[in-house]
Amino acid sequence: MRMPTSWKPIWRQPSAVALAFAMVSGSSSRVAAQSEPALRHGLAQSPAKSAHADSAPATVVSGNDAPRGIPSYLSISLSPADADLLRRAYGIEDPSRLYVSDSTDGGTLKYDTQRKTCAGCLVNSYHVGYVSVREPGESWEAAEKRVREAKAKTYTGGPHPASESLSALDPDVRPIAEEMLREAKEAGFKIHVTATYRSPLRQAFLMSKGRGRTHTLTSNHSYGRAIDIVIDNGNRGNARTKRDWIAFRKWVTDYRAPTGESFHILGRADAAWDWPHIELPSRSLGFHSVDEALERAKECLAAGATVRCDFQPHLPFDSTAALLRPRPSPNTK
């Protein structure tokens, strides 16, 4: 994934927005003791954790390293002007449901269309700034309603809907994934890759089909930075398969590529709603604070803007035609 040359990450000293995230996780005195890297991610580390990514719990993602597995949502009100920027650029209706996905170095800004109230509650979550079928100016709430009410076949087609091939990954990710899979097999795991790239149209197709197939319209699959992997025969009802799968999930979160990069899973090693999914986050993909999203929104919404609001994929093929628009349908009800 490569960012436009005109956009560079904005790293600030801890702002009121970052502090608001942090104070959800601890007292103001504890926040004051946090290092700047922890605060700029919008989360405070617990006293037992270092602010550095290497010591963050690698097996935890999607906000689950916040207290009780509930995201540390934004706890202050934005100005009307800032709230309007986020609404127009990123479809954010209620900024109080924004949070940073986790406290690792790859944590990204996400938005829930419903507030998550328990660790086991499943809500729809969206990566802010990721490509999707959301229309310009459309809220996430309206987008998911539109997708759910449409026939799933509305979101079929396109030259690259989905792939199981490692060749469809981001070219920077492919060699890392290939080496990880090779070493996993050498470690004795029986691995089957079931998905690599998935277009935003395919992501919408899965949500439209329902039955818990997905809880998002944004995905690292659409950037060639995620893989779905099945262990053994894939049947977690089988005690041995489940044991091996848990062992693999522990193994892969401890794995470090020669470049120092690490894979993330969803949930814990022994509990997740999406067991096959593993991903390789990138610091250049997604926002890591509300301040970053606001700066980008100001640039991309300005008159004559040359910067896009969303992050473009870095893929080995032209994904433009597969990115956003569903095919016309005379009856999508």
C-alpha positions as CSV (number, residue, x, y, z in Angstrom):
1,M,0.0,0.0,0.0
2,R,1.4,3.4,-1.0
3,M,0.0,6.7,0.0
4,P,-0.2,9.7,-2.4
5,T,3.0,11.7,-2.2
6,S,0.9,14.8,-1.2
7,W,-0.3,13.1,1.9
8,K,1.9,12.4,4.9
9,P,0.9,11.2,8.4
10,I,0.3,14.0,10.8
11,W,1.9,13.2,14.2
12,R,1.0,15.7,16.9
13,Q,1.6,16.1,20.6
14,P,-1.3,14.6,22.5
15,S,-4.4,16.5,21.6
16,A,-7.7,16.8,23.5
17,V,-9.1,14.1,21.1
18,A,-6.3,11.7,21.8
19,L,-6.5,12.3,25.6
20,A,-10.3,11.6,25.4
21,F,-9.6,8.2,24.0
22,A,-6.9,7.6,26.6
23,M,-8.9,8.6,29.6
24,V,-11.5,5.9,28.9
25,S,-8.8,3.3,29.8
26,G,-7.5,4.9,32.9
27,S,-7.3,7.8,35.3
28,S,-6.0,11.2,34.3
29,S,-2.9,10.7,36.4
30,R,-2.1,7.4,34.5
31,V,-2.7,9.2,31.2
32,A,-0.2,11.9,32.2
33,A,2.4,9.2,32.6
34,Q,1.9,7.7,29.2
35,S,4.4,8.2,26.4
36,E,3.5,10.2,23.3
37,P,3.4,7.1,21.0
38,A,0.7,5.6,23.2
39,L,-1.4,8.7,23.2
40,R,-1.2,9.4,19.5
41,H,-2.8,6.1,19.0
42,G,-5.8,7.2,21.0
43,L,-5.4,4.5,23.7
44,A,-3.7,4.5,27.0
45,Q,-1.6,1.4,27.8
46,S,-2.2,-0.3,31.2
47,P,0.6,0.2,33.7
48,A,1.9,-3.3,33.0
49,K,2.2,-2.7,29.3
50,S,4.9,-0.8,27.4
51,A,3.8,1.8,24.9
52,H,5.9,0.0,22.3
53,A,4.3,-2.3,19.7
54,D,6.7,-5.1,20.4
55,S,5.3,-5.6,23.9
56,A,1.6,-5.1,23.0
57,P,-0.5,-8.2,23.1
58,A,-0.2,-9.6,19.6
59,T,-3.1,-12.0,19.9
60,V,-5.6,-9.2,20.5
61,V,-7.2,-6.9,17.9
62,S,-10.5,-5.1,17.1
63,G,-10.5,-3.1,20.3
64,N,-10.3,-6.2,22.5
65,D,-7.3,-5.0,24.4
66,A,-9.4,-2.2,25.8
67,P,-11.0,-2.8,29.2
68,R,-13.4,-5.8,29.2
69,G,-13.0,-6.2,25.4
70,I,-15.1,-3.0,24.8
71,P,-13.6,-0.3,22.5
72,S,-12.4,2.9,24.2
73,Y,-14.8,5.1,22.3
74,L,-14.2,8.9,21.9
75,S,-15.4,10.5,25.0
76,I,-15.4,14.2,24.1
77,S,-17.6,16.2,21.7
78,L,-16.1,17.5,18.5
79,S,-16.8,20.9,17.3
80,P,-19.7,21.2,14.8
81,A,-17.1,22.0,12.0
82,D,-15.0,18.9,12.8
83,A,-18.1,16.6,13.1
84,D,-19.3,17.9,9.7
85,L,-15.9,17.2,8.1
86,L,-16.0,13.6,9.3
87,R,-19.6,13.2,8.2
88,R,-18.9,14.5,4.7
89,A,-15.6,12.8,4.1
90,Y,-16.1,9.5,6.0
91,G,-19.8,9.0,6.7
92,I,-19.4,9.3,10.4
93,E,-22.9,10.1,11.9
94,D,-21.9,9.9,15.5
95,P,-18.2,10.6,16.4
96,S,-18.8,9.2,19.9
97,R,-18.6,5.7,18.3
98,L,-15.1,6.2,16.9
99,Y,-12.2,4.3,18.4
100,V,-8.7,3.0,17.6
101,S,-8.8,-0.7,16.9
102,D,-6.1,-1.7,19.4
103,S,-3.0,-0.4,21.1
104,T,-0.5,-2.1,18.8
105,D,1.5,0.0,16.2
106,G,-1.0,-1.1,13.5
107,G,-4.1,0.1,15.3
108,T,-6.4,2.0,13.0
109,L,-9.4,4.3,13.4
110,K,-12.7,2.5,13.2
111,Y,-16.4,3.4,13.5
112,D,-19.2,1.3,14.9
113,T,-22.8,1.9,13.7
114,Q,-24.0,0.6,17.1
115,R,-22.2,0.9,20.4
116,K,-20.6,-2.3,21.5
117,T,-21.5,-3.0,25.1
118,C,-20.0,-6.4,25.8
119,A,-16.9,-8.4,24.7
120,G,-19.1,-11.0,22.9
121,C,-21.4,-8.5,21.2
122,L,-21.1,-8.4,17.5
123,V,-21.6,-5.0,15.9
124,N,-20.8,-3.7,12.4
125,S,-17.4,-1.9,12.3
126,Y,-15.8,0.1,9.6
127,H,-12.2,1.2,8.9
128,V,-12.3,5.0,8.4
129,G,-10.8,5.9,5.1
130,Y,-10.9,2.4,3.5
131,V,-12.4,1.8,0.1
132,S,-16.0,0.4,0.1
133,V,-19.3,0.6,-1.7
134,R,-20.3,3.5,0.5
135,E,-21.4,6.4,-1.8
136,P,-19.8,9.9,-1.4
137,G,-21.6,11.7,1.4
138,E,-23.5,8.6,2.5
139,S,-23.4,7.6,6.2
140,W,-22.3,4.1,7.2
141,E,-25.7,3.6,8.7
142,A,-27.4,4.4,5.4
143,A,-24.8,2.4,3.4
144,E,-25.3,-0.8,5.4
145,K,-29.1,-0.4,5.2
146,R,-28.9,0.0,1.4
147,V,-26.7,-3.1,1.1
148,R,-28.9,-5.2,3.3
149,E,-32.1,-4.3,1.4
150,A,-30.5,-5.0,-2.0
151,K,-30.4,-8.4,-3.6
152,A,-27.0,-9.9,-3.1
153,K,-26.6,-10.4,-6.9
154,T,-26.5,-6.6,-7.2
155,Y,-22.9,-6.8,-5.9
156,T,-21.6,-9.4,-8.2
157,G,-19.4,-8.9,-11.2
158,G,-16.3,-6.9,-11.8
159,P,-13.0,-8.2,-13.2
160,H,-11.5,-9.2,-9.8
161,P,-14.3,-10.0,-7.4
162,A,-12.2,-12.3,-5.2
163,S,-9.2,-14.7,-5.2
164,E,-7.7,-17.5,-3.3
165,S,-4.3,-17.0,-4.9
166,L,-1.3,-15.4,-3.1
167,S,-0.5,-13.7,-6.4
168,A,-3.5,-11.4,-5.8
169,L,-1.9,-10.0,-2.6
170,D,-0.2,-6.6,-2.3
171,P,3.2,-7.3,-3.9
172,D,4.8,-6.1,-0.7
173,V,2.8,-8.6,1.3
174,R,3.0,-11.6,-0.9
175,P,6.6,-12.7,-0.1
176,I,6.0,-12.2,3.6
177,A,2.8,-14.3,3.4
178,E,4.6,-17.0,1.4
179,E,7.4,-17.3,3.8
180,M,5.1,-17.4,6.8
181,L,3.0,-20.2,5.2
182,R,6.2,-22.1,4.3
183,E,7.4,-21.9,7.9
184,A,4.0,-22.8,9.3
185,K,4.0,-26.0,7.2
186,E,7.5,-26.8,8.4
187,A,6.2,-26.4,12.0
188,G,3.6,-29.1,11.2
189,F,0.5,-27.2,10.5
190,K,-1.9,-28.4,7.8
191,I,-2.9,-25.1,6.1
192,H,-5.4,-24.3,3.4
193,V,-5.7,-20.8,2.0
194,T,-9.4,-20.1,1.2
195,A,-9.3,-16.3,0.4
196,T,-6.8,-13.6,-0.3
197,Y,-8.0,-10.5,-2.2
198,R,-11.7,-9.6,-1.9
199,S,-13.1,-6.6,-3.7
200,P,-15.4,-4.1,-1.9
201,L,-18.2,-5.4,-4.2
202,R,-17.6,-8.9,-2.9
203,Q,-17.6,-7.6,0.7
204,A,-21.0,-6.0,0.1
205,F,-22.2,-9.2,-1.4
206,L,-21.4,-11.1,1.8
207,M,-23.1,-8.5,3.9
208,S,-26.2,-8.6,1.7
209,K,-26.3,-12.4,2.0
210,G,-26.5,-11.9,5.8
211,R,-26.3,-14.7,8.4
212,G,-23.2,-13.3,10.0
213,R,-20.9,-13.8,6.9
214,T,-19.4,-10.4,7.6
215,H,-19.8,-7.4,9.9
216,T,-18.1,-4.8,7.8
217,L,-18.0,-3.3,4.3
218,T,-14.3,-2.4,4.7
219,S,-11.6,-5.0,4.8
220,N,-7.9,-5.5,4.6
221,H,-8.8,-8.2,2.0
222,S,-9.6,-5.3,-0.4
223,Y,-6.0,-4.1,0.0
224,G,-4.4,-7.5,-0.5
225,R,-3.3,-7.5,3.1
226,A,-5.4,-10.3,4.6
227,I,-5.6,-14.1,4.1
228,D,-8.3,-16.5,5.2
229,I,-6.7,-19.8,6.4
230,V,-8.4,-23.1,7.4
231,I,-6.5,-25.6,9.6
232,D,-6.8,-29.3,9.1
233,N,-10.3,-30.1,7.9
234,G,-11.7,-26.8,9.1
235,N,-14.2,-28.4,11.5
236,R,-13.8,-26.8,14.9
237,G,-16.3,-29.2,16.3
238,N,-13.5,-31.8,16.0
239,A,-11.4,-31.5,19.2
240,R,-8.1,-32.1,17.4
241,T,-8.9,-29.5,14.6
242,K,-9.8,-26.9,17.2
243,R,-6.6,-27.6,19.2
244,D,-4.5,-27.3,16.1
245,W,-6.2,-24.1,15.0
246,I,-5.7,-22.5,18.4
247,A,-2.0,-23.5,18.2
248,F,-1.7,-22.0,14.8
249,R,-3.3,-18.7,15.9
250,K,-0.9,-18.5,18.8
251,W,2.0,-19.4,16.5
252,V,1.1,-16.8,13.8
253,T,0.7,-13.9,16.2
254,D,4.2,-14.7,17.6
255,Y,5.6,-14.9,14.1
256,R,7.9,-12.1,12.9
257,A,8.8,-11.5,9.3
258,P,12.5,-10.8,8.5
259,T,11.4,-7.2,8.1
260,G,10.0,-7.2,11.6
261,E,6.3,-7.1,10.6
262,S,3.8,-9.3,12.4
263,F,0.4,-10.7,11.6
264,H,-2.9,-9.9,13.5
265,I,-5.8,-12.2,14.1
266,L,-9.4,-11.2,15.1
267,G,-10.3,-11.9,18.8
268,R,-8.2,-14.2,20.9
269,A,-6.4,-17.3,19.9
270,D,-9.1,-19.5,21.4
271,A,-12.2,-17.3,20.7
272,A,-13.2,-15.3,17.6
273,W,-16.2,-14.7,15.3
274,D,-13.8,-15.0,12.3
275,W,-11.3,-17.8,12.9
276,P,-9.8,-18.0,9.4
277,H,-8.9,-14.3,9.1
278,I,-5.3,-13.1,9.5
279,E,-3.9,-9.8,8.3
280,L,-0.7,-7.8,8.0
281,P,-1.4,-4.2,9.0
282,S,0.5,-1.3,7.5
283,R,1.3,2.1,9.1
284,S,0.6,3.7,5.8
285,L,-2.9,2.3,5.6
286,G,-5.7,3.8,7.7
287,F,-5.7,6.6,10.3
288,H,-4.2,6.2,13.7
289,S,-6.0,9.1,15.4
290,V,-9.0,11.3,14.9
291,D,-6.6,14.2,14.3
292,E,-5.2,12.4,11.3
293,A,-8.6,11.8,9.8
294,L,-9.6,15.5,10.3
295,E,-6.4,16.7,8.6
296,R,-7.0,14.4,5.6
297,A,-10.7,15.4,5.4
298,K,-9.7,19.1,5.3
299,E,-7.4,18.4,2.4
300,C,-9.6,16.0,0.4
301,L,-12.8,18.2,0.7
302,A,-11.0,21.5,-0.2
303,A,-11.8,23.1,-3.5
304,G,-9.6,21.8,-6.2
305,A,-8.3,19.0,-4.0
306,T,-5.8,16.5,-5.5
307,V,-5.8,14.3,-2.4
308,R,-8.4,11.5,-2.2
309,C,-10.3,11.0,1.1
310,D,-9.8,7.2,1.0
311,F,-6.6,5.1,0.8
312,Q,-6.0,3.4,-2.5
313,P,-4.9,-0.2,-2.7
314,H,-1.5,-1.3,-3.9
315,L,-2.3,-4.4,-5.9
316,P,-0.8,-6.4,-8.8
317,F,-3.8,-5.5,-11.0
318,D,-6.0,-2.6,-11.7
319,S,-8.7,-2.8,-9.0
320,T,-10.5,0.4,-10.0
321,A,-13.4,-1.4,-11.8
322,A,-13.8,-3.7,-8.8
323,L,-13.7,-1.1,-6.2
324,L,-16.9,0.8,-5.6
325,R,-20.0,0.7,-7.7
326,P,-22.6,-2.1,-7.9
327,R,-24.0,-3.0,-11.3
328,P,-27.4,-1.3,-12.1
329,S,-30.4,-3.4,-11.1
330,P,-34.0,-2.7,-12.0
331,N,-35.2,-4.2,-8.7
332,T,-32.9,-4.3,-5.6
333,K,-35.6,-4.6,-3.0
